Amino acid sequence: MSLPRSTAGVVLLLTAWSSPAHAQQPISLPDAHRVALERHPRIGAAEAEVARARGLLAAARTFAPNPTGSLTIGPASTADTTLTSYQVGLSQTIELGGKRRWRSRGAQERVRVAEALLTLERRTVGWEVERTFRLSQIARERVEAARDADSAGQRLLVAARERLALGAGTQLDLNVAAAAAARDRRSRLGTEQGYRAARAAFATALGAGGPDSLVPADAGFPTLPAVAVTEDQLVALALAGRPDLQALAAGVEGLEADVRLAGALGWPDPEIGVSAGKAEDFRVTLFSIALPLPLWSRNAGGRAAAVAERDRGRIALAAARQAAEREVRLAYQAYQSALEAERAFDRDAVARLGENLALAQESFRAGKINLIAYSQVRRELVDARLAHLDALAELVGAWHALQLATGRSLGGEE
């Protein structure tokens, strides 16, 4: 049996990652999305919930209850003789008041709830994969920047020692260089640990493999777009299309069906039957109807509980819609701020950290700047690079929050 191309690709990727020889196997973002959709436990659980809801719908649509068959046999006696008699019967309860219809309607709405939550899980997992993928790339860039700074700091320390030995430097220069080198070494170790944590979060988002088995492919920095619609339009899109709101709305419809079902349960269901029997030469055919008398209970308590549950669902839906609007507006404003902050950096300038450090070092060697000035320039260059990476990480987080708030994908990279 042949596998679809996308499924086969995922199988090959997972096979490769399971091998110790491929502990650093890179993965692209599209492949990461496919792996998550195939293997993430939250998606699997949501799919199982959909299957359960559909099973309950099938049960609700089934005619109920089943007919009842009966057989009675025994002696029929008079003063003079004893006869053996038997009777075979069949009876069926008839549901009135639309019980089956409202039971089916409620189950159908709960299928819609489960399907909406499955859509939400698939989107949420995909966005989390995208977020952790990009943050892992940024964390890797932080490691590269920290390593460049560490290397430059060690070279600075060596140069300070040499200058002091030659009598061209001072003990203050050496102390400054040693402090800077120690700070850079600590920063490098911290960023390396941060990169390991980012990769672990990425593996968790995929729902597959261990934290050391997956490495996001190097695809350059993300260039996230400006939002193409206004804030009010985005709010309208969220209120109309967020899967969690759709699930709540379907849940309210299901509760409305429960109210109708509770009212229908107050109707008595008659039972009709037919039986045929024989006692020697006597044959008997009987028709029967039994009707429960609703004297003590007409499901008043059930109706009250169903109405209360429906009202609670309506309140929850209204509150969720209000909260969703606030989330969208806050996320929109945060993303606009993050986008403006990131674009304030000159990407080309801050990305050339190694080149800039080499130029500063050349100026120091040529005597154009002293060691303390060089150390300060080097620190400014490193801080600018790390600040830009922080701005990128904040932008990625704001983009993720905006998509979560709107409940829909807002596009990819420019």
N, C-alpha and C positions, 0 to 999 in steps of 0.2 A: 504494500500500500504506500503510495507516495504522499508526502506531506506538502501543504501549501508552501510557497517560497518563503513568506514571512515567518511561518512557524518553524520551517527548517533552519532558517537563519538564526532564530532564537535558540534552537536546540544546539547548533554548532557553537554559538557564543557561550552558552552555559557549560557545554562540555569543555571548552577551552579554559574557562575560568575555574572549573573544578580541578584542573591539573596544576600541581605545584610549580611546574615549569612556566606557567603563565600567570604568576602571582601579580604581575603589573600590567595585565592585558588592558589596553585602552578600549574605550567604548564611546561611540558617538551618541549624541542626544536622541536621534530617532531610534537607534537600537535600544537605548536605555528605556525609552517609552514602551517599546514592544515587550521588553523583558518584564517591566512592571505590570503591564496589562495581563501578561501570561501567568505571573507567579505571585503577585502581591496578595497576601492573605486577606486584607480588607475587601478587595474586589471579589475574591472567592467566597467570602462570607456573605457579601451582598448578593451575589448570584444565587447562592443557596437560599437566601431569604426570598428572592423572586420565585424560585422553584416551589418553595413552601407555600407562598401566597397563591400561586397558580393551582397547587393541589387543593388548597382550601376552597378555591373558587369552583373547581370541578366537583367537590363534595357538596357545596352549597347549591349547585345547579341540579343535583341528582334529586329525583322525586323521593320524598320521604313522608312518612316512614314506609318500610316494606310491607307488603300484604302479609296477613297471618293465616296460616293453615291450621286446622284442628281436626282431631279424630277422637271420638268418644265411643266407647264400647262397654257393654255390661248387660246384666240380666234385667229383664222386665217381668215382674211377677204379678200374678193374680192369685185368688184363693185356690184356683184349681190347677194352674199351670205356670211354668216359668219359661220365658222366651229370651233368646239372646238378641239384643238390638245393638246397632252401631249407627253412628252419624258422622259424616264428613262435612267440614265447613271451611269457608274461605271468607275473610273479612279484610276490609281496607279502610284506613283512616283517611279522610279527605281534608286537606288543609284549606282553610278559608281565610279571607282577609288579606291575601297577597303575601303570605309568609315566605313562600319560596322566592317570590320576586324580590322582596326587600332583603332577604338573606343573600341572594345572589348579587344584588346591587352593592351591598356592603362589602362582600368579598371582592368584587370587581374593583372597587375604589381602593381596597388594600393592596391589590396587585399594582395599581397605579402608584401607590405610596412606595412599594418596594422597588419598582422600576425607576422612579425618580431618585431614590436614595442610591441605587446602583449607578445611575448617571453621575450623581454627585461624587461618589467614591472614585469612579474612573477619572473624572476631571480633577478632583483633588489630588489623587495620586500622581497624575501626569504633571500637574503644576508643582508638586513637591519634588518630583524628579528633576524638573527643569530648574527649580530654585537651588537644590543641593548640587546639581551638576555645575551651575555657574559659580556658586560659592566655592566649590572645590577648585575650579579653575583660578578664581581670584586668590584663594589661599595658596595655591601653587606659585602664583606670581609674587605673593608676599614672601614666600620662602626664597625665591630667586633674588628679590630685592634685598632681603636680609643677608643672604650669602654674599652678594656683591658688597654690601656695607661691611660685613665681617672681614672679607678679604682685604678691602681697602683699609680697615682699621688695623689689621695685622701688619700691613705694609707701612702704615703710618707709624706704628709702634717701633718697627725695625728701623725706620728712617730716623726716628727721634733718638734711638739708642746710638745709632752710628754718628749722628750729628753731635751728640753729647760726648762721645768718645774722641771725636776730632776737635772738640772745643768750639764747634760752631753752634751748638745748641745749649739749652739750659735745662736744669732739673725740672723747672716748671713745665717746659715743653714736654718732657718725658712723662711727667705726671698726668698732664692733660691727655696725651696720647694713650697712656695705659688705661685711664678711666674710660676714654671713648671706646677702646678696644674691648674692655670688659662689658660695657653696655651693649655693644654690637653683638658680642658673642651670646649674651643673655637673650637679646632680641631674636637672634637666629634660632636658638633652641626653642624659644616660645612659639615662633611662627611655624617651625617644623612640627611641633605638637599640635598646633592649630590646624595644620594641613591634615594630619592623621585623623583628627576629630571630624574635619569636613568630609574626608573620604568615608569615614564610618557612617556619618549621617546620610551620605549619598547611597551607600549600600543598604542602609535601613529603608530609605525611600524606595529603592528597587524591590525590596522584599526578597532578595536572593543573594547568596554568597556572604562572605565575611568582609570585614572592614578593609582588609589588605588585598583583596582580590580584584577590585574594580578601580580603574583609574580613568576619569573623564578625558576624552581625547582633547588635544590642544587645538582649539578652533578659533583662537583669538578672543579678544574681549567682546562681551555682548554689547550690541548697540541697540538699545531699546527705543521704541518709537514714542513720539508724542501721541496722546490720546486724540483720536480723530473726531470725537463727539464732545458736546458740552457736558457739564456736570449734571444738569437736569435730564438730558437725554440718557446719560449713563444710569441715573436713578431709575428712569422709566424702563430701561432694558433689564435692569436687575429685578425690579418688581414683577416684570412679566416673565422672566426666564430663569430665575434662580431655582435649581432643583429642590432645595430644601423648602422653599416657599410653595412650590408645586406639590411636594409631598404633604405639607401641612394642609393645603387646600383640599387635596384628595382625601386626607384623613377626616376633614370636617364633613365632606360629602358622605364618607362612610359612616360617620356618626349620625348624620341626618337619616341615612337608611336604617341605622339601628333604632332611631326613634320611631320610624314607621313600623319596623319589625316589632318593637315592644308594644305598640298599639295593636298590631295585628294579633299578637299572642293573647290579647284579651278576648278574642273571638274563640268560642268553643269549636272544636273540630269533630264533626260527626263521624261515626264509624258504621259503615254499611257492610252487610254480609249476606251470604247465602249458604244454606246447609242442606244436605240430603241424607236421609237415613232409611233404615229398614229394620223391621222387627217381624220375623217370619213372613207372612204374606202382606204385611202393611208397609207401604212405602210413603215416606214423608219428605216434603220439600218445604223449607222455611226461608223466609226473607226477614232480615232484621235491620234495624237502624238504632244506633245508640248515640245520644247527644249529651255530653257533659253539661250540667247546669251551673252557670257562672254565678253562684250565690255568694261564695266566700272570697273568691279571688278572681279579679279581672286584670291582674298584672299591673296594678297601680304603682307598686313599688318599683317594678322594672321600668315602667314608663318614666317615672320621676328620675331614676338614676340615669336613663339614657338621655333625657333632656339636659340634665346637669352636665353630663359628659360632653354633649354636643356644645353647650354654652362655653364650657371650659376650652374646647377646641377652637371655637371662634375667637375667644379672647387671646389664646396663644398665637393664632394666625395674625390677628391685628397687631399684637405686640411685636411679632417677628418681622412684619412688614415695616413697622416704624424703626426697629433696630437696624434692618437692612438698609433703609434710607440713610440713617446716620453713618453706618459703616461705609457705604459707598462715598458719601460726601467727604468723610475724613480720609479715606484711602485715596480718593482723587486728589485732594489737596496735598497729602503727604507725597504722592508720586510726582506731582508738579514741582514741589519743592526739591525733591531728590533729583529730579531730572535737571533742574536749573543748576543745582549745586555741582553735579557731575560735569555738566557742559561748561562750567566755569574754568575747568582745567584744560590746559593744552595737552591733549593726549600724546602727541608726538614728542613733546618736550619731556614730559614726566616718564614716558616709556623708555627713553634712552638713558637710563640711570647709569649703566656701566660706562657708556661713552662720556657722560657728563662727569662721572667720577674720575675717569682717566684724564680729562681736560684739566680738572682741578688739581690733580696730582702733578701734571706737567707744569702747571703754573707754580706750584710749590717748589718743584725741583729747579725750575728756572730762577727762583728767587723773587718772583713777582709778588708772592704773598708769603707771609710767615706761617709757621706751623699752626698757631692758634687760629689764624684766619682760615687756613685750609681746613682745619677740623670743623670750624663753624660752617663753612661752605658745604663741606661733605655732609654734615648733619642736616642742613637745610635741603639739600638734594634728596637725601634719603627720606626725610619727613614729608617732602612734597610727593614723592612716589607713593609712600604708604598712605598719605591722606587721600590721594586719588583712588587707591585701591579700596579704602574705607568708603569713599563716596560711591564707588561702583557696587560694593556690597550692599550699601543702604538702598541704592537704586533697584537692585535685584530684589531685595526684600519688599520694597514698596510696590514693585510690579506684581510680585506674588500676592501681596495683600489686596491689591486692586482687583486682580482676577478672582480671588476668593470672594471678595465683597460683591462683585457683579455676577458671579456664578457662571461666567462664560469666558472663552478665550478672546483676548483683545488683539491678537495678531502676534507675529514673531518679530525677529530682528529686522531692522531697516536694511 
